[in-house]
């Protein structure tokens, strides 16, 4: 469409959404639940068929018709699967798995996985999965778990066990690893559209024909890392 409705979230509401153990993005879980709720109890002015939350550093890269069809047919989506919890060899990931498999608050399985939540898409009929995710988040927090990705951890586990969780990376790019490149290109395209006086539909059609084709992640070289460390210290 061509219209965006803005819903302001005041400080008191955001503070309440943090919960008793604000160690990760619990607010995002609460936002998803509120957006998926009925107009009387949530954010929407009409009852949604589904809710899709996109991080600010996410762009669509192809027409979304097939994505919407699968979502409305009961599919669940997150951006992509990052790793199976029991299989990652990275030290931090192994420490997380060791803590999770010893948990007495939830029986984690070896096939449970960490998913990236840059895209989070939930049919309204599956709102209960968000309730379960928040409950698991709070139980892990009460047990003392502190991890920067707890929000997407609980979503990936709860959604994944339905057997209907799919990656949305065919339709979206999550460019958290290349923000300078994407920010500059987005700014250039917006400026061109403004200078040329394009309508929203015309600008969208131009982007649809030529989406941004930059890598989602650009890793720094060893020399760049060294220079950054020296500048910091």
N, C-alpha and C positions, 0 to 999 in steps of 0.2 A: 504493500500500500504506500501511500504518500503522507501518512499522518502518524505522529508519535505522541502518545500520551505519557506524561511524566508523573510518576508517583513519588512524592517526597517521603523519605524515611527519617523521622526526627531522632534526636540523640537518645531519648528515653527508650524508644522502641529498639534501636540498635543495641543499646546497653542491655536491655532485657534479653535480646536474642543471643548475646554472648554466653549466657548461662554462668554457672558457678565456676567453671574451669576453662577460661578463654585461652586455650593454647593453640588454636587453629581457627579455621574459618567456619565456626559454627553458625554464624549469621547467614552464610550462604545456604545452609540446609534449611534454616527457618524461612528464608526468602523463598526458596523453592516450594516449601509447604504452603506458605501464604498465597503465592501466585497460583497454585493449583487448587486452592479452596474455592468455595462458593462466594459470590459477591458479598454476602452478609458477613463472612468471617475472614475474607482474604483481601487481596489488592485489586482484583479485576472488577470491572463494572458489569461484565457478563460472565457466565460460567464458561471456563475454557474447556475445549476438547483435550488440550494438552498444553504443557508449559515447556518452553525451551529457554534455558539460561545460557547466555554466551558471555564469557569473560570479555573485558574491554579490548583485549589483544587477539580477537578472533574475527576472521572474515570468511564469508561464503566464497567458494571458488567455482561453483557450478550451480545451475538451476536446482531448486530445492523440492520440486514436485515429488520425486521418488522418496526422498527423506520424509516428507510430510505424510505421504501415503503409508509408509511402513510404521511411522509413529502412531498414526491414528488407528492402525490395525493392531496395536498393542505392543509394538516394539519399544525397547528402552535403549537410550543412547548415552554414551560418554565419548569424549574426544577419541581416545585410543587406549589400548591396554599397554601399560608401561613394563610390567614384569610380573611373573608369578612369584608370590611371596616366598615360597620355600626354595626357589631355584636361583635367585639372584646371588651373585658372588661378591657384590660390593659390600664393604664392611658395615656401613650404616644400615643397609637393607638386611643384612644377616642379623644385626643386633635387633632390628625391629621384629623380624620373624621369630627370633628366640624369645622375645618378650611376649609376642602374641600366642605362640603355641603353648606357653606356660600359663596363659590366662585361665582363671577359673570363672570368668564372667561371660565367656563366649567360646564355643568350640570352633576354632579356626581350622580349616582344612588345608591340605597341602596344595590343592588346586585353586585356592583363593588367590586373587590377583589385585595388584595396585593399578588403578585406571586413572588417567588424567581427566579432570573435570572441567577443562576449559569449555567444553560443551556438556550440558546436562539436560536431557530431554525425557520427560515423563508424561505419559497419558494421565488424564485426570482420574481415571478409574484406578490408577496405581498409587494414589496418594498415600496409602498405607505403607508403602515401601519407604517413603520419606519419614513417616512416624518411626518405623523400625530403625532407620539409619540414625535419627537423632537419639533414640533410646540407646543404641549401641555406642554412639559417640559419648554420651553422658556416662555410661557404665565404664568405658575405658578411661575416661577422665577421672572418675571417682577412684579407679584402681591405681591411678598414678601415671598412666601413659601420657607422655608429652612428645608429640611428633608434629612437624610442620604440615604434614599432608594427611592428618587424621580425617579431615572432612572427606577427601576423595577416597581414602582407604575404606571408610564405612560404606560409602555409596557403592564402590566397586564390589565389595563383598556381598552386601545385601541385594543389589541389583543383579550381580553375576549369578547368584544361586537360583534365579528364576529360569535361567537358560535362554533368556530373551534379550540379553544385553549385547549391543553391537557397537562397533567403532563408527564414529561420525566423521572420520578424517577424509573420507571420499568427498565430502561436501564442504568441509571447513578447514582452514589453516589456522593453527594456534601459534602465532609468531612471537612467543615470549622470548625466544632465543635470538631474535633479530629485530628488536623494536626500533633501533635507529634507522635501519633500512626501510622498514615498512612505514614508520612515522613520516619520513621524508617523502616517500612516494604517495602516501595518502594526502599529505598536505599539498603536494604538487597537483594532484588530480582535483582536489577540492578547489584550489585556486583557479585552475583552468576552467572548471565548470562555472565558477562565479564570474570570471572575466567574460566568458562566452555567453553568459546569461542562460544556461541550460536549465530546464525544469528538472524536478527530481526524477521523473520517469526517463527523461533523456539522459541524465547522468547515469542512472541505473542501467540503461540499455548499453551505454558505452562501456561501463565496467563489465557487464555480462559478456560483451564481445571480446574484451581484452582485460581479463582479471590480472591482478598483480602476480607476476611470476618470479618471486624472489625466494631463496631458501628460508625455511621457517627457523633455522638455527644456524648461526655462524660462530664457530668455535675460535677462541683467541689462540694465537700461536704462543709458543713458549716464551718468545721474546716479548710479546705483548703482555703476557701474564707477569713476567719479571718487571717490566716497566711499570705496570699498575701497582705491583707490590712495593716497589721502591718509592713511587709517588705517595702511597698511603703511609709508609713508615718513615 
